[in-house]
C-alpha cells in the first residue's frame, strides 16, 4: 500500500471552494422558506445556491432524452419528492463553514402525506422491468403444470430497501474555463457522464474532461449522473473550482438504491421431484417521478428445467428516491426467494436440496431452448459439495449441534449471472525501444481492473507486463464503455486484445516482407509474438526483436486500434451465463435465536480466468454481500415522515470480519469459445446470487424455522417461531 492512488476528493486545485448539500427533512411537499441571509452571513460562506439563483440549464433535469439517464433533483423548483432531496447548496472557503451555513438555512416545509411501504393501495403493472425485460412473460401451460403437480408450494418472500454504501461517497471537483469543464469525479461510465452533462449544460461533450482513474467502490450507484451536478452548478455560480462530497447519510436517497420486493412463488413438482411449473410474481416499488423496476423474477427464466414458467410484475409508487442498479440488480433479490422456494419444495418431496437441484438441472435455457455457450454448473455442485462435506448432511432440520450446544445448519444455493458485453475501444502502440503503450478509458473500482487490463495488453503485444505502459481513467482516452454488469473485463479487455493484435499484424507485415529479416517468407508457417520478439510458429529460436524490426524499417512506432462488443449472432444462438454453487454453514443459539454464518464454500465457473487472485477477491466480495443480504442489511423508513432512520454505518448493518470467519472460493475450470474472443465471463456479482439463498436455507436446516422476510434476524426468528406451521 503506497497511498498513491488518487481519488476524486483527493484533488485540491488552487482557489478551490467547498460545497455542502442541504437535504430535505420531509419526503413529500414543498419548501416554504429558508433563511438564506443567515447562511450567507456566516463567516467564510461565499454563496448559497437555491432554486431562485441556480445557473440555468439547457435541459430540464427530468428530461431523459439522453440514453441511460434518470430524473435529477437540481433545485429546479420548491417541490420535495423524497427525504434527503437536495434543496440548497452552501459554498464556502472551508468545509466547516459550508456545513455550518447549511445548518443555518433552517428550512420550513409544507408537508404532504407520504407512502413508503409496499402496501400502497395504487398498484400498476409495468410494461418493462430492469433494462427492457418484459413485465410479463409466459412459457408453457403454467396453470396446468401447477394443477397436475403432486407437490406444490405457494409462498411469499420479502426483501427490504438496501442502500449503496461504497467506502468512497459520491463527489466531484469541478472547474469551468468558459464552456470547457474539468472534472474529477467517480463514475462507472465516462462517455455516459459526458453525454448527460453535455445535454444538461448545452455544451460539447468533447469540452468536458473527466478524470476518474479510481473509484472507492461503485456497485451501480456511480453509473448514472447524480447530485454531483450540483457541485458543477456551484462552480459555475461562483466562478471558482468547487469540491462537493456527499456525507454518509446523503447516500440514502439521491444516489439510487435497491428497491424492496414482495415475491410470490408458486412451484409444482412430480412425486419424484421433477418441476412441472414455476410462477414468479414480484411486487416492487419505484419513485413517484421516475421509472426503474427491480427485475427480481428474471432469474426464474434461466435456472431450472421447468416445462412451464411465468414471470409477472406489479409496482407501487413511493415517496423515495428512485431505485436503480445495485450489485446484481434483480438477481440478488430474486435469487434469495427462488432458492428458498426450491429448498422448500425439495423438503416437501423429501429430497436432499442438492439432489433436487440436480434433478432439475437445465441442460438448455428453459424458456428459449438455446444451448448454453458453456455451463460447468454440475462441476460447481460436485467440487463445492466435496470441499464442504455435504455428503454428511442430515435431511431433516435440527439434527446437528456443535460442542457448545448451538444448532448447526447447512444450506446450498445456486449462483448465476449473465455474461454481459457492452461496447469499448482501445489504442495500442509498440515503440521502437520495444516497449508498449495501451490506452482505454477504463475504471478501477477496487476489482483490480488496471492489473487485469495490463495483463491482457501485455499478452496481446507479446511483452512482459513491466514493458507496457497502461493508461486509463480519463475521458480523453478511447471509450471503454461502462464498468458495470460484470462486463467490464470482457468488453474493455476484448478491445485491448484487438488493438494489440492489430499492432502485431502490422509488425508481422513489416517482417515478412523484408528480405533482410530472418522471418522473410515465413507467412505460410506463421509467426507469433513472444517476450518482445516475433518468432516462427514452428521454431521459436528463429525470429527477431520488435526493436530490430522497427529500426530496420525506420518506423518509430506502430499504432493499432481495437473494439469490443457483443457478437449478436452468437448471443442469439447461445444462452450466456456464469454459474456457481454456494454451500453455507450457520450456527444458531437455540434460546436467543442469534445467527452466525460460520463457513462458506463457493464454487464458480466463469470462463477464462485472467488473474485468479483478483477473481477470488471478487467472489469473496460477492459472497460477503450475500451474507449481508441474508442476515444484516436493510433500511428502516419511518412511515410517518418517509425518512431513513438508520442512514449511517452504525445502524445500517453490513458484515465485518467477525461475521464471516471462514470463506473459500473454488475456481472451476470452464472453456467458453462462444462468449467473446477472450472467453471471459463476469465475476463481480455472481457471488451474491448463490450465497444469500444458501444462508437462508442453512438457517431453516439448523432451526426448522423458515423465515421468508429478509434479512433474517432475532426478531424474525422469534416471530416465525410463534407462527403455526413454520417448524420442520
Buried (B, 14 or more C-beta within 10 A) or exposed (E): EEEEEEBBBEBEBEEBBBBBBBBBBBBBBBBEEBBBEBBBEBEBBBBBBBBEEBBEBEBEBBBBEBEBBBBBBBBEEBBBBBBBBBBBBBBBBEBEBBBBBBEBBEBEBEBEEBBBEBEBEEEEEBEBBBEEBBBBBBBBBBBBBBEBBBBBBEBBBBBBBBBBBBEBBBBBBBBBEEEEBBBBBBBBBBBBBBBBBBBBBEBEBEBBBBBBBBBBBBBBBBBBBBBBBBBBBBBBBBEBBBBBBBBEBBBBBBBBBBBBBBBBBBBBBBEEBBBBBBBBBBBBBBBBBBBBBBBBBBBBBBBBBBBBBBBBBBBBBBBBBBBBBBBBBBBBBBBBBBBBBBBBBBBBBEBBBBBBBBBBBBEBBBBEEBBBBBBBBBBBBBBBBBBBEBEEBEEEBBBBBEEEEBBBBBBBBBBBBBBBBBBBBBBBBBBBEBBBBBBBBBBBBBBBBBBBBBBBBBBBBBBEEEBBBBBBBBBEBBBBBBBBBBBBBBBBBBBBBBBBBBBBEBBBEBBBEBEEBBBEEBEEEEBBBEEBBBBBEEEEEEBBEBBBBBBBBEBEBBEBBBBBBBBEEBBEEBBBBBBBBBBBBBBBBEEEBEBBBBBBBBBBBBBBBBBEEBBBBBBBBBBBBBBBBBBBBBBEBEEEBBBBEBBEEEEBBBBEEEBBEEBBBBBBEBEBEBBBBBBBBBBBBBBBBBBBBBBBBBBBBBBBBBBBBBBBBEEBBEBBBEEEEBBB
